[in-house]
Amino acid sequence: MALDILRGITIAGMILVNNPGSWSNIYAPLEHAEWNGLTPTDLVFPFFMFIMGISTYFSLRKFNFEWSWHVGWKILRRTVVIFAIGIGIAWLSLFMRGIMSDATLWEAICNFDHIRFLGVMPRLAMCYGVASVVALSLKHKYLPGFIISVLVVYAIVLLMGCGFEFADHNVISIVDHKVLGPNHMYADTVGGVTLKFDPEGLLSTIPSIAHVLIGVWCGMLIMSTKENTLRINKLFIVGTILTFAGFLLSYGMPINKKVWSPTFVLTTCGLASSFLGLLIWIIDIRGKKQWCRFFEAFGINPLFMYVLGSVGSIFLGTIKVGDTTVKGWLYNDVWMPVAAGDATLASLLFALTYVIFIWIFGYILYKKKIYIKI
């Protein structure tokens, strides 16, 4: 149950930070670090990827980590479906903006020139697919060495390729410009400078795979013992080592989510491991379960809930109400008066309300025991 709750907390957190009432009025902990550094918001996505690694281990364990047509097809199908959903969300955003502007229906449908190929869902798809192949193909005793090798190689690439500079000559930006093209990349702003720099780019997907594999390895640690106290000990030990390693190495290699630096991988995986250990102690050992029922509705249908939140956000942000959108109307005419004119508080209230709105759908599925697997 602790794993479901941690997954639910991360999904609720992702929906919360992705849907403020106003992007210019956000409390500092609910913003991503502009470049180097780490905020609470920077934890939600890597936490989910860590959990995905654990879940991947549980799933492949049913097949004794042996290749077969069935398991290969399952991995391929899930990878393609998750990636396609990500592309579909990106297309829907462009389609709705086109429909609400002066574009014709056909122009809105065929607006592929600026579609973003990568993002949260495509990254999850690629990392799941590759991590699953590695977990099936590599003896698990070699997994830590493989993870370390990937992170070391990526660290060398970053240090030699200006990887910690927000600039066009950053090796990450160069690869994405060459392969994807600037029209299909995310436009980011750092220090007042705006560039086409994708935080879920191709090259930075490599350490993300190592990130998921750390989750796979922790899944192996969890399942190697049946006693929760020993599981907690292992998770806290791993969490402490990874967290300290990440922070200590950050003096020469900054923690940076947008390049998914090796120190970002170590630190966030360490914190996720420790947090999971804490939840096992609270929920599975102490039996304190009532407080977490809210998050369980998110945790049992995580990807569906995230997709629902993304699609709902697109509609709220594009459908017009007079001279503004539904989102603009709710923020300015509903939550601003409630917040007594405090724009930042109104922005938070909108985000919290949206999380609860999405939760209602998840709760209905939860009560009916409907599990939507992607």
Buried (B, 14 or more C-beta within 10 A) or exposed (E): EBBBBBBBBBBBBBBBBBBBBBEEBBEEEBBBBEBBEBBEBBBBBBBBBBBBBBBBBBBBEEEEBEEEEEBEEBBEEBBEBBBEBBBBBBBBBBBBBBBBEEBEEEEBBEBEEEBBBBBBBBBBBBBBBBBBBBBBEBEBEEBEEBBEEBBEBBBEBBEEBBBBBBEEEBBBBBBBBEEBEBEBBBEBEBEEEEBBBBBBBBBBBBBBBBBBBBBBBBBBBBEEEEEBEEBBBBBBBBBBEBBEBBBEBBEEBBBBBBBBBBBBBBBBBBBBBBBBBBBBBBBBEEEEBEEBEBBBBBBBBBBBBBBBBBBBBBEBBBBEEEEEBBBBBBBBEBBBEEBEEBBBBBBBBBBBBBBEBBBEBBBEBBEEEEEBEB
